[in-house]
Amino acid sequence: MEQYIIQGAFFVFAALTLLPALGILFSRNVLNSALLLLVSLIGVAGIFVLAYADFLAITQIMVYIGGVLILLLYGVMFTKKRDASGLLTSHTNKLAGVVTVGALASVFLHLLLNGNQELLSVIITDNPAESSIPIIGTAIMTNYVLAFEVIAVLLLVALIGAAYISGRDVLDTPQK
């Protein structure tokens, strides 16, 4: 019975991921696409929870929903046109998109049908309900602390560079 509940929850989260993603493809309104992206990212986080990847689920929510999507919504709000039409996009390169999706779908289907089941059995632990967050946190703060700090400095430099580049046009134009 528990297996059917988990399988049903997977299909709900899969639909919650795929249906808004299709809506993003066909929507011309950027704000609607951003809100559909929110629903799709929540579905991905739900799939991570069902796969006992709690660290990835929390990272999905904090980084993508809490950071990237909110930044995207702020960008839409600040660049929105004053008229009632909103910010609209146009679809170009439809043939390239269809070819890319077809190629990726064939690669994913090949990987799904010819996957290494022995490697999968190594990945699955005896107690999947045990949280991986303490293990990952300990590894990052002991074995990989130098890489963690280098990435933090790199992100800080990228943030300062982005602020400098975006503010340069304002500083270069003469004030009246």
Secondary structure, 3 states (H helix, E strand, C coil): CHHHHHHHHHHHHHHHHHHHHHHHHHCCEHHHHHHHHHHHHHHHHHHHHHCCCHHHHHHHHHHHHHHHHHHHHHHHHHHCCCCCCCCECCCCCHHHHHHHHHHHHHHHHHHHHCCCHHHHHHHCCCCCCCCCHHHHHHHHHHCCHHHHHHHHHHHHHHHHHHHHHHHHHHHHCCCC
